[in-house]
Every structure is written in structure tokens, then in C-alpha cells.
């Protein structure tokens, strides 16, 4: 631990040691709700890569978006998971089975302490990377063809550093695009261009790309292509911070989550609502921390948008109505999120000529507006790669880390340390 801290504080260029903190990575796996692994029945053909059924038939009808095979091997969708460490049920009541996005409260990391952040993220089985990126290496670079890609269980990190989203709270000006009245524009963090590095290969998390639970494939090694349906494990929600540190299925920190369209239909809640679970609580009541309109979502009707990845900063009075708090407080609280393919807001922006897709990262300060924080090219995702839909690009999970300071700042810190020693 001391060596890791030294790497972060001094060099910021040290790679994590082999096996470092794999147990601290918490995640859930993508399900195919039309497969019996899921609990309740849902509309037919809605699959992991196709939450609104927009590509069916033939995509989900062929089972291309099949469930993660490790769901049948001790990993439970709807639970926050570390390798073999269960976390709290995400919705009580109802105790749903399809977790779509998760985030611990990022309140301790504020603009004054981390002016720049990097984005950690996962993608699904239909998404590829720009040339030169680690995501490209795990897909096209392996030369294994469309069945041998092995990116959907990996965790990647943006090489581009982004201005902390807290700097943009209170700056959104919605209404600049008539088809989307809640759209607040494009933030200066977007459109710069960047790439990504591989932080955790799926094998480090105990996940499979070979279609057989427990069968691990090291990074850079071509895995045997699984038969149809494509049965790669697919990380659908992710946190680099442990939320249940004691293993008692009760969260030890406040965290937030969103559910998928398939589950939202069953429980009458929007997939773009944001829910919370309080520290010490075994689960969350079905009361949103931030209803969809607070984020500028569902402008085109209830259930029209789907939050697919999420990071939340609850800076004000902590907690949603289910835990005696006010919920998301405009300007004081804010979030980053992505939208699932098929979301009506994505479609409206695309129709208006705005280059967004399922890998676009949005920002909201819960004033009823949202803005573009990062585009696909900023995190090294290829917007034109032919996936299951052509083109197709989708970020499934999201988290943040403080970005390393520039080399100039590192040198200044070293000089300051030398002066203090003298």
C-alpha cells in the first residue's frame, strides 16, 4: 500500500503492480432479460446490447446479445460484485435483477482537490476503439474477427485529462437546440480527442471471453471464439471504490444507481431516474434520488431515455427522499452519465446534427438541463466501427480518478521537496 501511494503521490506514471486491488473493483454483469437467468419476464428480444429492442429482429432474436455466462457461475446481476464479494441489493422494494449503472458518492473529490480527472469506463460487445488505443488492441488489433473480440469485460482509462465537472455546475444554458429543450450545449472538455489505456483486463476480474465461466484469457491472447449467442462477460456497472467492505450485503458508503428499461417497465420507474442507497442500508426504496427531468431526461415521454453509466457528486445535504434527504439539489450536486442506444434524446440530438451516441458522456447539475462533457473520440472509442448495429458505440460503465499532474507540476513538486529538505 505504501508503494502504491508513493507511485500516485510522486511519479503518477507507475503502473499498478500485478494483481493490485483487483478485489477492490466492484461491478455487475450484463444480463439478457429475455433469457431465464433474469428473474421476471420482460418484453421479448430485449437484450444486453439492445435495451430498447431497436435492433430486433434479427440481433436479439439470434441471441447475439446473450447474457454474461458468469451470471450462472456465482455472479448475480442486480448485485454490486467484487470477485466473489456480494454487495447490497440495488432496489428494495422491488428487489430488481438488472443493475444498469452504479456510482459511490464522489463528494470527497472536489474541484479544489482534483482539478483534472480521467475517466474509467467499460464498453459492450459491439464497440471498438480508435487505432492506437488499448480498446483497439483488444478488438481489431487481435485479428480474431468479430467473434473473438474481448473488450466487454475490460476496464479502460482515458489518456485525456478532463476539467473536473464541478467547474461547470451552474453554467448550463438549456434551450439552445429546439428539438431538445433541455440540451445545454457542448462543454469545452469535449471534442479535443484522446485515447485510452487498459487498466484491468477481464481475466484480472475473474471474467471470461471464451464463453465458459472460469476460463480466463490473458490480455493480448486470442481467445477461442464462443459460439452463438456471443457469450463474453460484459461489465455493465463499475466502481473502483469498494461499497461493501465487510461482505455483509450492506453498503458502507452512499451510492447511486440506475436500472435498465426492461426492469423499469416492470416497476413503473424510468430508466433515466437515479436512485440512491444510504450508508448502512441494505437497499433502496423505489424513490428516485433524482427523477429523470432533473437531469434533463425523458423530454420525449416517460421511459424514453436510459442512463447506462453514471458518476454522482452529492455535495449538499446527503441522501434522497427515501433516506430523509432532499435528493439531488440543483447546482450543488451534479453527475456524469451516458445514455443507452435507443434513448430518444440521443435520437433527437443525432437528427439535429449533433455527433452523439451511446459512448457520449453527458453532464448535468440537476437543474433540468444537460450538456456534452466528452465525445467518443475523447476517450478513444471509434464512432464509425461496424458493430452489431452500424455504426455502434456504447459505454456501459463509468467511474473517475484524479488525473496525474503534468510533468511540469511533478518537477515543481520535486523542487519544492528538495527546498524543504535543504
Steps between C-alpha positions, in 0.01 A plus 500: 500500500788737584660436160171562319451828687852605412434428133185713502644788704841536338532346156142455380646288221543174692287214371295309753686194620381162380185400684465839668160566649307276262285417802413872538339523159125470541280424201187334373461291186268562208200275469273417210156545652341266248716216631391302812800627701293813562225485759176653367369472143564798274410595144652245259829560322625781727863413546813625672624695198152601389308631806213649297466220247588738215709240318254212519466294302758370420754613762347381826293237322828331412614536858805710410450700816487196725549515877843503660582132559642564848151596615439126522820448695451696820489854365153647546367779281339768711769474768814708525780249472864464567648165411287284734407790733129584473373850560158639589185430298438810294125552530284405799214495427490369238815294515584531134739286302652734242750758621593740220732758659656558841704770673618561855463858617801683355458791741853474655658575160420865436627758253735641761672163551488346150474769231552232235352151478536196274206281404493126572248316285387173349339435163279225368548225242416719201744786566851547362786741563683756291834384354778523754270457798501206739136445407605462137760247610241286675273499195637560152862478611468135601397407148255249641197614299162616635454192719839522670481852636560514873442858609166474679639381834794743505537832682664780302625845600505813289843638418343846478461694824171684541416812698309392811125513431444705814637802315197489268229482767266796454627586150253312279271698269229265371277567203771562241375209288121512445452125444659436841392782735710374791827484302755744646765479231852361470746557783863595422612155618347338190641462150868515591581141406680236702558131549483240776714253690407160644467517878352156573477213258189291549716206609621702802136538605443125463285545188491302178505589130504135395140424588582273795486634858840472664687465170735802503688649206804723571514843333622495142423131454241399245219315673308219330194661349188401694210364296178693449367661700811706571575413860767742611466632853388861477564747786189718518563701820833577664657673799869521588396557862376223726142560614461196722831460682379246755319254271174519697291612199454843660663799337761692697482817286223693330466393139277558200365284220269480200293211370452373146190552280396137540476537876354851491198375306433243769524740795364819345820701544702672228836355389630858513402546866795494742456312829713497813587262781606652831802386697393219732187421298440155352337648191303791359129581502353556155522880534736682262783707637474698175192448279574495129394864432759625751770378260319634194392149403165357386412818310345272240279306739542279806746213450638663182859524631727246664796595723760235423807620695516737795721703737332717768627777727259566790655814650199642684279340762567132442232251408184461300141516627514134595770581755369830634703719267396749232627297209699667224539871576534712184851642438635365831482139377597377154566186299660352190308236304459326168179397325409159365462458126137561408450785747272762349727789598791341312279460195384863514855633533621282212210620285606859579854429382667462840758212485391299803453129564501253787862583585440874544548615860250761617502739796206621708477724804141388564354833387293322236775537241792296370804559278762300312806441718698258279455354153595152383826625347603653835518157663630308199174337390446458125166657403504340154593140579248247377363322803172317539344821369699705251637726631480408867687627806390460858654569842351259752660617826681809623712622791762768557848533649710811566712563191877498537652847512708617208872428493559867569296480817681182604831681455377793708387266776841333497676838513282612789586176686871555440475854635321380812772238558772764472 
